[in-house]
Structures are given as C-alpha cells and as structure tokens.
Amino acid sequence: MNILEQQVKHIEQDDGNNNMIIYNTEFLCSYVFYDETLVHKNPLSLRYISNIDNENTTLDLEYDKEVAEYLYKNELLYALKLHDYHEEVVTDKIKKLYQIVFIDTFIFQDDTHSLTVACKKLAAMLLTDNLEMGFMLLFSYNLYHITHICLCDLIATGTIIPENSKSLEEMVNDVTSKK
C-alpha cells in the first residue's frame, strides 16, 4: 500500500469530525461523452470510441451541454461523497484532498510531478504561486474528468500513468492558453 493510499484509508475511517471518506475513486466521469469539446481529449473516452470503431459499430453520441454540466456537478459531488452542493463544504473537501495529495505525500516538493506542474500553471493564471489555488482549478468543468482519472491512479498506485499525465498536461495547457 503506497503512502497516499494509506493516508486516504486513514481518512476513510474518520477525519476527526465524524466525516467518512474524502474521495470516491469507484466511478468514471461520464459527462465527457455529452460534450463534444471534451470527448476526444479524455484517454478513457478515446479508448472506448476506438474500441467501438474497431468493432465496426457506430457510436451515435448526442452532445448536450446541459446534460454534461448536470452530470459534472453530480459526479463531483459523488467523488467528494456529498449529497448537496454547498460551496463551503465542497471547498473544504477539496482542501483536505490537497493536504493529502500534496502535503502528506510530499508531492509538492517534486517540481516535475505532473500535478505540481499543472497546479503551478493554473495558479499562475490567477496571478499567484499558491499550489492549493491551482489544485482547486483542477476540479473545474474542463479539467475535472482528467483530474479524476489522475487522482484514481495516484490513490491506487502512488503514481499517475504516463498516458493520463500527458492528457492532464495537454488539458491544462489548453485551459491556460485560452486565458
């Protein structure tokens, strides 16, 4: 069991405030399939589409931004183990996750780690060098689908697989270049 998985397991039991588990890794983000701007940027949706193409089956995706936004909000709540959206509670959960991912595992000390690089670029968009602010932006609509995959990798194995790390880098570069 890697150090991040140990930290998450510890918090799953109790975070001191009788709040159970901070992050749910037991699902895949589906909102990308309803957003034509994201479906071809997510490594899992690309793999799925590729498999469909290899089977000579047609995939009739119906893009619907409203459905995508609805799913995004619900999937974010599901990942954070929340039932209702309360900005302060969501922010607090993401800050606790930041503490586990960056501070407790010392990822923040590795300037080349894909999450550190991503957080620095996103924080710079806000004219700050605060990694926590950058981390908060990883949970935005355009980035969350790949952030979730990377967090799942990190929690399960202690590392992010190169394909997902590259996708995160590309998505962050895309977002920061639109500034």
N, C-alpha and C positions, 0 to 999 in steps of 0.2 A: 504494500500500500504506500503510495507516494505521500509527500508531506501535505500537498494540497488536499488530497482525498482524506487524509487524517484530520485536517482542520475542518473540512466540510462535515465529516462524520461526527466530529465533536460538537459542532453547532447543530447538527440534526437532532442530537439528543436534547439540547436545551441551550439557548443563547443567554441565559441568565434572567430573562424576562418571561419565561414560560412560552416563548415563541419557538415553534418547531421549525425544522429545515428552512434554510435560507434560499436555496436554489434547486429547482427541479430539472434534471437532465433527461428525464424519461419521455421526451417527445421531440419531434422535428417541427420546425416552423413551416406552416403550410401557406402563410399569407403570400409568399413569393410567387406561388402559382397563379395568383389573381392579379399580379402587377407585371405588365409586360416589360417594364424598365428593370425589374429585378430577377425575373425567372431565368434569364440567361447569364446571370452573374453568380449564382449560388452553385457551389460544386455538387451538392446533392440533387438539386433540381436538374442540373445539366446531365448528371449521370442517369437520372430517371428518364429524361427526354431521349437521351442517347439509346437507352435500352429499348424504349418504345420504337424508335427508328430502326433499330437492328431487328426487331421482330416484324418489321413491315406493317406495323399497326399505326393508324393515325391517332394523333393526340389532339383533340379539339379543346384547346384551352379557351375559356371565356374569361377575358380580363375584365375585372370590375374593381375599380379603385376603392369604392365604398366597402365592398366585401373584404378587400385586402386590409384596409385600415381597421375594420371591425375585428378581423382575425388577429392582426398585430397586437391590438390592445388586450385582447383576451389571452393571447399566447404569452405576452409579457406578464400579465397577472398570474397566469398558470405557472410560469417559470419561477416567479417570486413567491408562489404559494399564497396568493391573495385572492379574495373573492370580489372585492370592490376597489375601484381606483380612488385612492386618496393620495394626492401628490406628496405629502409629507412622509407617508408610510412607504411609498414606492422609493422615494429618495433615500430614506433611512436603510431600506433593504439593499439598495444598490451600493450605498456607502459601506455597509457591513461586508458585502461581497468584495468590494475594493480592498478592504482591510485584509481579508483572507487571501485574495489572489495576489496582491502586490506586497503588502507589508509582512504578513506572516510567512510568506514563502520566499521573500527577498527578490522577487522578480524585478522590483523597482531598481535594484542595483545593476541589472543587466540592461545596458543601453541598447543592445542589439536584439533583445527579445521582441517578437512581433507585437505583443500587447503594449510594451513600453513605447515602441516606435509609433504605434497607432495613437496612443494616448497623448504623446508629445505633439504630434501633428494636429490632432483635434483640439488640444488645449491652445496651441498657437493660433488657431482660428479665432479663439476668444481673447487673444492677446494676453495669454497667461502661460506660465510654465507648470501650472498645477496639474499633475497627472490625474488626480481624482476628478477634476472637471472634464478632462479628456475621456476618462473611463465612463463618466455619466453619458457622454455623447455616443458612446458605443451602443447604447440602448435606444437610440433614435430609430425611427422607422426604416430609413435607408440602410442602416448598419446592423440592426439587431439580428436579422436572420443569419448572418455570418458570425456575429459575436457569439450567438448561442452555440453554434457548432464548435467554435474555438473553446468556449468555456466547457462544453461537454468533453472535448478532447483533453483539456487541461485537468479537469476533475478526475476523469477516468484513468489517464496515463501519466499525468505530470508534465506533458508536453503537447504542443499543437502540431498535428501532422503538416508536412510542408505544403500540400495542396490547399489546405484550409488557411494556413498562414499567408500564402500567396494571395488567396482570394480576399482575405482581410486587408492586406496591404493595397490591393487594387481598388477595393471599395473605399477605403479611407482616402486614397489619392484622388479618386473620383469626386468624393464629397468635398475635400479641401480645395480642389482645383476650381470648383464652382463658386467659391466664396466671392 
